[in-house]
Every structure is written in C-alpha cells, then in structure tokens.
Amino acid sequence: FLSAVSCQEDSPTVTGEVNVSITLGLPDVLDTKAIARAEEADIVYYEVWNADWSKQLYPVDNSALASAVVNQKKAVVELVLVADQTYNFIFWAQDEACGAYDVNELKAVKIDYAAMAQGNQDKFDAFYAVEELTVTGPINKTIYLRRPFAQLNFGASRMNSSLGDITIGATSVKVDGLATVFNTIDGVGTAEAASPVTFTASGLATTTEELVTNSSSYTWITMDYMCMMDAKSTVDVTAAIEVAGVGTVDHEIPSVPVQRNYRTNIVGD
C-alpha cells in the first residue's frame, strides 16, 4: 500500500504505484508578519491519511513518527503511493529539541505552555500544512507551510530619558483564553487553558530587528507565540516590565486582537 523512501534511484515505475516527491517550504521573509524567519525549525513530522480521514496509512505504527530533515528552510518527503487514490497529508515543522509540542498525533498537536513559558524565544516558532492530493501519476509538488500561532509583541519608542538610558530587565506577559491543542485539519484551537498563560523573560528580545509599525520604529521588548481557540480572536493581556531604577511597570490591555500567522504589536513610550 504505502512505504517511505528516504533515498531513491531512477527505476521503472511499478504498475499501480507512483512516485510522489513533496518539497516543503518554510517562510523566508516577513510576509507572514512575524519576526522569526524559520531559522530554528530543523525537522518536519508528517502523516498520510486516506480520503475521509478514517485511516492513517503512514506511518502504519502510530507510535512511530515519520520525519524529514529541514535544510535551508526546505524539506523533501518522498513516498511511493498507490495510483488513483486520494490522500490527506499533515505536515508540522519545528525545532526538534524545543520540548513544547506533542506531535504523536498530528491531527491534534498538544501545546505545553509550561515548557514554552520562557518568552522571547524563536525556538518555539512552528509551521504546518494540511494538503489533499489525488494521485493520477507521478507527483513533484511544493507545499508552503504557515505558522499555526499568533505572535504578540511589546515595543518601546524611546529607550532614553533625561536621566540617561533606560534599561529593561525581566518581563512578564500574561494572556487569557489560549488553546492547549491545535487541530491541524480544521485550523482551530481546542481545550482552552484553565487559567491565563504567562510568558517570562530575563531581558529584551534577542533580535537586531526593530519593530516597525505605522512607519515608526520601536525597540523590541517582548515576543511570544500563542495558540488561540479561533483563527482570529481577542485576548486580555497583562504585562509587567521591569525598568532599572524605576521598578516594575504594569500594563493591562483588554480585548487585544490576535490572528493566526500574524503578529500584533503593542507599542508606546
């Protein structure tokens, strides 16, 4: 029925079976409105299902994970499939060692916010795609993955005052209404977190890029990834930013709009 091929030489196609080569592309520029450039993702996990999603065809043993290595923001999956059949594919790319996602069932990726509680970390960036293909002959296709999460950022327009440079210490961003499971097929979150999720960091976001919005530039203070229940949603946000010589500055921002695969910027002096 179906087998994975990691390295394949030219050979006559077996009757009833065809070669399928899928190139997976990760975002390379900021057209997805996110600071990260997919530089931390180093592995793509994938599953193949039948046409009505009732049977997983590959990997056959559900305890095993099929994967492909990401190299220069691309990965190649090569399979031999039975012709004249329709297949459903799920792809999920991430930093293999990030420890934040349970990918044993790609239909429903579990999110461990305790593992990703450290803010300002590109390693929690992730990407996914769901694709239906009807195999009528050999296929060589490129599929582009997108982020399943929204990105929430804080930025400051002035990092100095009459007393000198402003130094930011620890930051804390608390968000309510987040999902703990991402349903890849429907593109929605499920299993809402029982309590608000807090992301903490010991300093500024580690990027030389400035946060630019409405033609104004800001110093990037925080950057956090989060999964909402719906593709578009509003969340209540509470931020605590430690300023040297001043103390902790608290901000409460209700009903902040967030959207999957986009970033929301909260900026000010």
TACOR-V674695 format. One record per helix or strand of 3 or more residues. SS is the DSSP state (a for helix, b for strand). FROM is the first residue (numbers start at 1). LEN is the number of residues. Records with the same first field share a line. If there is no record, write none. Layout:
SS->FROM-LEN ; FROM-LEN
//
This chain:
b->17-9 ; 43-7 ; 56-3 ; 66-4 ; 74-9 ; 85-10 ; 108-4 ; 126-10 ; 139-6 ; 150-7 ; 168-8 ; 178-6 ; 188-5 ; 197-5 ; 211-3 ; 216-11 ; 232-12 ; 247-13 ; 263-6
a->30-3 ; 122-3
//
